[in-house]
């Protein structure tokens, strides 16, 4: 196991600061930019986007609707407007292309708090954590949908942390700060990656989309892996790495698991440049080419 104090040092030395942090920087800029676009209207009267992250309208023209929210609306036995359905189709198409859980790592503001908690745990060498099944989030996903069906209301949206944060930024962060702090402390003190990795039903929903999405991370140079374990330590869903990284020559190096957030930290942290972004089928093809080259050279 890698020395926690030295995680990423090899990549920093071999690649420099920017190449060992670039995807992390782009993610933070993406998350902050999304927040800023939604807050331009309420704070400064510049209405680029109206609404919130669950349902919005860009420049009074393009609708965007969270497909998860639309399913809840349908379960409440209310007929959504045509624009809401169109918005859900647009969002669904986007995440089918770039990866469902890109929402979690590139859009969701709660991710910044949970990432910070995980960083602090590594920084202080905190290893104790409650044992939670990653399948718990799917049970909670089912529960939120059952709540909508039984109550006829969008019950989950009343307590959804993302909704609470956005509502708090617009109207005052009373409850929003409480929810965000509770999730941070839960991840920092009780369970490593507890909320995003084990409990969040939103992440569970988008992981279902991620199972078939086109853009994937691939361990395309897995033969260069030096077993430093840095990628496993920084990955929010480390269980997705092993099949691609440690598979045989006949298995694809593409990380196809829907739980992968496409955060790019494994790409940043690897001093051997084992990982890269690509398309779902490109990793298999490139692996076959690499195998052929090894056969020719041997």
C-alpha positions as CSV (number, residue, x, y, z in Angstrom):
1,X,0.0,0.0,0.0
2,X,1.2,3.5,-0.9
3,X,2.4,5.8,1.8
4,X,-0.5,8.2,2.3
5,X,1.8,11.2,2.8
6,X,3.4,10.5,-0.6
7,X,0.2,10.0,-2.6
8,X,0.7,11.7,-6.0
9,X,4.3,12.6,-5.4
10,X,5.6,10.3,-8.2
11,X,3.1,11.9,-10.6
12,X,4.1,15.4,-9.4
13,X,7.8,14.7,-10.1
14,X,7.3,12.9,-13.4
15,X,4.6,15.1,-14.9
16,X,4.7,18.4,-13.1
17,X,1.9,20.1,-11.1
18,X,-0.5,20.9,-14.0
19,X,-0.5,17.4,-15.6
20,X,-0.9,15.7,-12.2
21,X,-3.9,18.0,-11.3
22,X,-5.5,19.1,-14.6
23,X,-8.6,17.1,-14.4
24,X,-9.2,18.0,-10.8
25,X,-8.8,21.7,-11.7
26,X,-11.2,21.4,-14.7
27,X,-13.8,19.7,-12.4
28,X,-13.7,22.4,-9.8
29,X,-14.0,25.0,-12.5
30,X,-17.0,23.1,-13.9
31,X,-18.7,22.8,-10.6
32,X,-18.2,26.5,-9.7
33,X,-19.2,27.6,-13.2
34,X,-22.5,25.7,-13.0
35,X,-23.1,27.3,-9.6
36,X,-22.3,30.8,-10.9
37,X,-24.6,30.4,-13.9
38,X,-27.5,29.6,-11.7
39,X,-26.7,32.4,-9.3
40,X,-26.2,35.2,-11.8
41,X,-30.0,35.7,-12.0
42,X,-31.0,35.8,-8.3
43,X,-27.8,37.7,-7.3
44,X,-27.2,40.1,-10.2
45,X,-30.3,40.0,-12.4
46,X,-28.5,38.3,-15.3
47,X,-30.8,35.5,-16.3
48,X,-28.6,33.1,-18.4
49,X,-30.4,30.2,-16.7
50,X,-33.7,30.3,-14.9
51,X,-34.7,27.7,-12.4
52,X,-32.4,25.2,-10.5
53,X,-30.3,22.2,-11.3
54,X,-33.3,19.9,-11.3
55,X,-35.3,22.0,-13.8
56,X,-34.2,25.0,-15.7
57,X,-34.4,27.1,-18.9
58,X,-31.3,28.4,-20.7
59,X,-31.8,31.8,-22.3
60,X,-35.5,31.4,-22.1
61,X,-35.2,28.8,-24.9
62,X,-33.5,25.4,-24.0
63,X,-35.2,23.4,-21.3
64,X,-33.2,21.1,-19.0
65,X,-34.8,18.6,-16.7
66,X,-33.3,16.1,-14.4
67,X,-34.6,12.7,-15.7
68,X,-34.6,11.4,-12.1
69,X,-37.0,14.3,-11.2
70,X,-39.2,13.6,-14.2
71,X,-39.6,9.9,-13.1
72,X,-40.7,11.1,-9.7
73,X,-43.2,13.5,-11.2
74,X,-44.7,10.7,-13.3
75,X,-44.9,8.5,-10.2
76,X,-46.9,11.2,-8.4
77,X,-49.5,10.8,-11.2
78,X,-49.0,14.3,-12.5
79,X,-48.6,14.9,-16.2
80,X,-45.4,16.9,-16.9
81,X,-45.3,19.7,-19.4
82,X,-43.9,18.9,-22.9
83,X,-40.9,21.2,-22.2
84,X,-40.1,19.2,-19.1
85,X,-40.1,16.0,-21.1
86,X,-37.9,17.6,-23.8
87,X,-35.5,18.9,-21.2
88,X,-35.2,15.4,-19.7
89,X,-34.4,13.9,-23.2
90,X,-31.7,16.6,-23.7
91,X,-30.1,15.9,-20.3
92,X,-30.4,12.1,-20.7
93,X,-28.8,12.3,-24.2
94,X,-25.9,14.3,-22.8
95,X,-25.1,11.9,-19.9
96,X,-25.5,8.9,-22.2
97,X,-22.6,10.4,-24.2
98,X,-20.3,11.7,-21.5
99,X,-21.1,9.3,-18.6
100,X,-23.9,9.3,-16.1
101,X,-22.0,10.0,-13.0
102,X,-20.2,12.9,-14.6
103,X,-23.1,14.7,-12.9
104,X,-21.6,13.6,-9.6
105,X,-18.0,14.7,-10.2
106,X,-18.4,17.6,-12.6
107,X,-21.8,19.3,-11.6
108,X,-22.9,18.4,-8.1
109,X,-21.8,21.0,-5.5
110,X,-22.0,18.5,-2.7
111,X,-19.1,16.6,-4.3
112,X,-16.7,19.4,-3.3
113,X,-17.5,18.9,0.3
114,X,-17.2,15.1,0.2
115,X,-13.9,15.3,-1.8
116,X,-12.6,17.7,0.9
117,X,-13.6,15.2,3.6
118,X,-11.8,12.4,1.8
119,X,-8.7,14.5,1.3
120,X,-8.7,15.3,5.0
121,X,-9.0,11.6,5.9
122,X,-5.9,10.9,3.8
123,X,-4.1,13.9,5.1
124,X,-4.6,12.8,8.7
125,X,-4.3,9.1,8.1
126,X,-7.8,8.3,9.2
127,X,-8.6,4.8,8.2
128,X,-11.5,3.7,10.5
129,X,-14.9,3.9,8.9
130,X,-18.3,2.4,9.2
131,X,-18.9,-0.6,6.8
132,X,-21.6,0.3,4.4
133,X,-22.7,-1.6,1.3
134,X,-22.4,0.4,-2.0
135,X,-25.8,-1.2,-2.9
136,X,-27.5,0.8,-0.2
137,X,-27.8,3.7,-2.6
138,X,-29.9,1.6,-4.9
139,X,-32.2,0.7,-2.0
140,X,-32.5,4.4,-1.2
141,X,-33.1,5.2,-4.9
142,X,-36.0,2.7,-4.8
143,X,-37.3,4.2,-1.6
144,X,-37.4,7.8,-3.0
145,X,-39.4,6.6,-6.0
146,X,-41.7,4.7,-3.7
147,X,-42.2,7.8,-1.6
148,X,-43.3,9.7,-4.8
149,X,-45.7,7.0,-5.7
150,X,-47.2,6.6,-2.2
151,X,-47.4,10.2,-1.2
152,X,-48.1,11.8,-4.6
153,X,-45.5,14.4,-3.8
154,X,-41.8,15.0,-4.7
155,X,-40.9,14.1,-1.1
156,X,-37.2,13.4,-1.9
157,X,-36.8,16.9,-3.3
158,X,-37.7,18.4,0.1
159,X,-34.6,16.8,1.6
160,X,-32.3,16.4,-1.4
161,X,-28.9,17.9,-0.3
162,X,-28.2,19.4,-3.8
163,X,-31.6,21.1,-3.8
164,X,-31.0,22.3,-0.2
165,X,-27.6,23.9,-1.2
166,X,-29.0,25.7,-4.3
167,X,-32.1,26.9,-2.3
168,X,-29.8,28.0,0.5
169,X,-27.5,30.0,-1.9
170,X,-30.5,31.9,-3.2
171,X,-32.5,32.4,-0.1
172,X,-29.9,32.0,2.7
173,X,-27.8,29.1,3.7
174,X,-29.5,28.2,7.0
175,X,-30.7,24.7,6.3
176,X,-28.3,24.4,3.4
177,X,-25.3,24.8,5.6
178,X,-26.7,22.3,8.1
179,X,-27.2,19.6,5.4
180,X,-23.8,20.3,3.8
181,X,-22.0,20.1,7.2
182,X,-23.8,16.9,8.2
183,X,-22.7,15.2,5.0
184,X,-19.1,16.5,5.4
185,X,-18.9,15.2,9.0
186,X,-20.5,11.9,8.0
187,X,-17.8,11.4,5.4
188,X,-15.0,12.7,7.5
189,X,-15.8,11.0,10.8
190,X,-18.0,8.0,10.1
191,X,-17.7,6.6,6.6
192,X,-15.1,7.3,3.9
193,X,-17.0,8.4,0.8
194,X,-20.1,7.5,2.7
195,X,-22.6,9.8,1.1
196,X,-21.6,9.9,-2.6
197,X,-20.2,6.3,-2.7
198,X,-22.7,4.5,-0.6
199,X,-25.9,6.4,0.1
200,X,-26.8,9.0,-2.5
201,X,-29.8,7.9,-4.6
202,X,-29.0,10.6,-7.2
203,X,-25.6,9.0,-7.8
204,X,-27.3,5.6,-7.9
205,X,-29.7,6.8,-10.7
206,X,-26.9,8.3,-12.8
207,X,-24.8,5.2,-12.4
208,X,-27.5,3.3,-14.2
209,X,-27.0,5.6,-17.2
210,X,-23.3,5.3,-16.9
211,X,-23.4,1.6,-17.6
212,X,-24.0,2.3,-21.3
213,X,-22.4,5.8,-21.7
214,X,-19.9,6.3,-24.5
215,X,-17.0,8.3,-22.8
216,X,-15.0,6.0,-20.5
217,X,-11.6,6.0,-18.7
218,X,-9.3,3.2,-19.9
219,X,-6.2,1.6,-18.4
220,X,-4.8,1.6,-21.9
221,X,-1.1,1.2,-20.7
222,X,-1.8,-1.2,-17.9
223,X,1.3,-3.1,-18.6
224,X,3.3,-0.1,-17.3
225,X,1.5,-0.2,-13.9
226,X,4.0,-0.3,-11.0
227,X,1.4,-1.2,-8.4
228,X,1.8,2.1,-6.5
229,X,-1.9,1.9,-5.6
230,X,-2.3,5.7,-5.8
231,X,-5.2,5.4,-8.2
232,X,-7.1,3.1,-5.9
233,X,-6.6,5.5,-3.0
234,X,-7.8,8.6,-4.7
235,X,-10.6,7.0,-6.7
236,X,-14.1,7.6,-5.2
237,X,-15.2,4.2,-6.5
238,X,-12.0,2.1,-6.3
239,X,-13.8,-1.1,-7.0
240,X,-14.3,-0.1,-10.7
241,X,-10.5,0.0,-11.4
242,X,-9.3,-3.6,-10.8
243,X,-11.2,-5.4,-13.7
244,X,-9.7,-3.0,-16.2
245,X,-6.3,-2.5,-14.7
246,X,-5.6,-6.1,-13.5
247,X,-7.4,-8.0,-16.2
248,X,-5.8,-10.4,-18.6
249,X,-4.7,-9.5,-22.1
250,X,-8.0,-10.8,-23.4
251,X,-10.1,-8.5,-21.2
252,X,-10.8,-4.9,-22.1
253,X,-8.9,-2.2,-20.2
254,X,-12.0,0.1,-20.4
255,X,-13.6,0.9,-17.1
256,X,-17.2,0.1,-18.0
257,X,-18.7,0.1,-14.5
258,X,-21.5,2.6,-14.2
259,X,-20.3,3.7,-10.8
260,X,-17.2,5.3,-12.3
261,X,-17.6,9.1,-12.1
262,X,-15.2,10.0,-14.9
263,X,-13.5,12.3,-12.5
264,X,-10.1,11.8,-14.1
265,X,-8.2,11.6,-10.8
266,X,-6.7,8.2,-11.8
267,X,-5.5,9.9,-15.0
268,X,-3.9,12.7,-13.0
269,X,-2.4,10.7,-10.2
270,X,-0.7,8.0,-12.3
271,X,3.0,8.7,-12.9
272,X,3.1,6.1,-15.7
273,X,0.2,7.5,-17.7
274,X,-1.6,4.2,-17.5
275,X,-5.1,5.8,-17.8
276,X,-6.7,8.0,-20.4
277,X,-10.1,9.1,-21.5
278,X,-11.6,7.5,-24.6
279,X,-14.7,5.9,-26.1
280,X,-16.2,2.7,-24.7
281,X,-14.9,0.5,-27.5
282,X,-11.6,2.2,-28.2
283,X,-9.9,0.6,-25.3
284,X,-10.6,-2.9,-26.5
285,X,-9.3,-2.0,-30.0
286,X,-6.2,-0.3,-28.7
287,X,-5.5,-3.2,-26.4
288,X,-5.7,-5.6,-29.3
289,X,-3.2,-3.4,-31.2
290,X,-0.9,-3.4,-28.3
291,X,-1.1,-7.2,-27.9
292,X,-0.3,-7.5,-31.6
293,X,2.7,-5.3,-31.3
294,X,4.0,-7.3,-28.3
295,X,3.6,-10.5,-30.3
296,X,5.5,-9.0,-33.3
297,X,8.4,-7.8,-31.0
298,X,8.6,-11.0,-29.1
